[in-house]
Amino acid sequence: MWAAALCVGAPNGGSFLFPYSFGALWAFAGSFLALAAASGDRSRRTRALTAAGVSLALLAKPEIGAAAAAVLLAGGWRDGEKGRLRHVLAAVGIGGAIAAGGWGIACAGLPLSALAPEGPLAIFSPPAEWRNVYRVMSGAADPRGSANTVATALFLDLAIVGLGWAAGSRAAARVPRAAIGGAAALSTAAAVFFAAGTGASIEDRLPPLLAPMPVLCAIAALLVLRAPLDPRARAKFFLFAFAAAAASRVLFGLAYGRVTTPYSVLVFPGLAAAAAVLAMDGIALRAAWPRGARALFAAVFLAAAGLAIARGARLHPAGLCAPDPVGDRQPLSPGRVVWRGGVGRARREPAILRSRV
């Protein structure tokens, strides 16, 4: 799921993650490790894996690890299994203690002035420049534009849900082969149309289909949390709640595709997985013929993946850059892309900024 999500959402197959924040990547990996382990039984093994994931996330990016720990504790509090909360408290406590020890070693001998406002504690009082970036990334800098984007994406999503509902109707169940074949043909035709030419220019202007997902994930998590959690609901709550918490920085500003932001790329896998669960395990199961609805949704996800590959080939044609004698990447076509000093130091000039960042 992670590999597929990265190929859909991240430019260059996910390599854009690394120049932005390697620590954030490790924090997300640790968080999902902890959440996946805590979804299982109450064995020593799952407790150790949960603690390891929490400690890794807290050491890599404390704010991301704290979000994962909060989700774990909320799930343990509402879990219907006796002893689950104690199990989660122990795992989070062990992971937190390990992380505290690691941070203590890393910060030993440093004065408080070295920790804030420019050090690790900068998150509690970010500089004005950071706050401006967060406003832009979250969509708060342009509320009307962000609202239009999310509303348009929600309209398109509801249209897809309507198609799925039609594919899962009793009428479709009477002709199953034709219904499933039609779903595949329709999704393929849409992907081919939007992959090049006029369709590609239209697709470049469409909002991301997952734009409403940060809010929808939060709503779904709260709905799941209404009743005591069973094993199935526990896994759903962990996914929905953490996806929503992680995507809070891009609450109304999720951007991937022709325009991609690093914060969006990092949260894309969780949002994509949550969308798949909502579609396949939520909406489809409420249709008269779940198999048909699932076939339509699966075809849409596959078409989106194929369209992303075509978009990548269109925006990043082979031969755009090549290594020069000293190893830097130099452009072979107008719109400069210059990489200096290896991973983590990239400079893009305006022409390429207009095409995709």
PyMOL commands that set and color helices and strands:
alter all, ss='L'
color gray80, all
select helices_A, chain A and resi 2-9+11-14+17-20+22-38+44-60+62-78+84-107+112-114+120-124+128-138+143-167+170-174+176-195+197-205+213-224+231-250+262-286+290-315+350-355
alter helices_A, ss='H'
color red, helices_A
select strands_A, chain A and resi 321-323+329-331+337-339+346-348
alter strands_A, ss='S'
color yellow, strands_A
deselect
rebuild
show_as cartoon
